[in-house]
C-alpha cells in the first residue's frame, strides 16, 4: 500500500488505540495499527500565534513538500517509510513504522565498544562502512535534487526486518534486533519536515554541514576521524558530477560557521 491522498473524519478512526510517541515544535507523532500494519501518524498541530489563514497555508505547503520529497526519494532508490495516507485537511501523514533502530543508537553502542574493547580495528571498520553508506545515501539524495534539511543520526534508521536467519552473518545483533553492517539501501531516511526539492549548491552544502555538526556533537569519539571521512568518500561516489562543487560549498559554509563561533 503506497500513498493515498484522503480526507479522514477523525485521526482515531484511522489509527485506533494509537499512542503519542513524542511531540516536537511542529508536530505530534503517534504510533498504532493501520489495517494490520504497524504505522506512524505525524500530525501538524495548529500554531495559535499565527493567523489561521497563514497557518493553514504554511501547514498545507509543508505537508505537500514532505510528501513530495518522500516520493522523489523512492523514485531515486532511497529507502523511506511507505506512505499510507496523506490528509491535508486534518493535517497529517500516515506512514509505515520501520522495524529497526536509529543510526544514533547503533553508533553509540559501537562508540562504547570502541573505547573499551580490544577489537578496535574491527569496530572501526564497521563504523567506516556505516559512514560510507550514509555518504552514498546523501549523495544519491542530492543528485536527485533533494535536500533533507535536518540530517542527524536520529533521522536515519537501520532497517532490521528484511534480514533472514541465514543473513545474520551480514549484520550485528543490537537491542534484540538484527541490523545490517553495511549496505546503504538498507538505511531508511525519515523526517522530511524541512526538506526541499529544488535546492541549489549551497543548500546541499548546508545539508552536509548540519550532518557533520550533529555527528561531532553526538558521537565525539568516532565521528571526526572515522565516520565523517568515510561519509565524504561515499558522497563523492554517489553525488554525481556536482559533488565536488557541493563539497567546496560545504567547506565555505564550514568556515563561516567557525568564524561565527570565534566571534561569538
Buried (B, 14 or more C-beta within 10 A) or exposed (E): EEBEEEEBEEBEEBBEEBEEBEEEEBBBBBBBEBEEEEBBBBBBEEBEEEEEEEBBEEBBEBBEBBBBBBBBBBEBEBBBBBBBBBBBEBBBBBBBBBEBBBBBBBBBBBBEBBEEEEEEEEBBBBBBBBBBBBBBBBBBBBBBBBBBBBBBBBBBBBBBEEBEEEEEEEBBEBEEBBBBBBBBBBBBBBBBBBBBBEBEBBBBBBBBBBBBBBBEEBBEEBBEEBBBBBBBBBBBBBBBEBBEEBBEBBEEBBEEBEEEEEEE
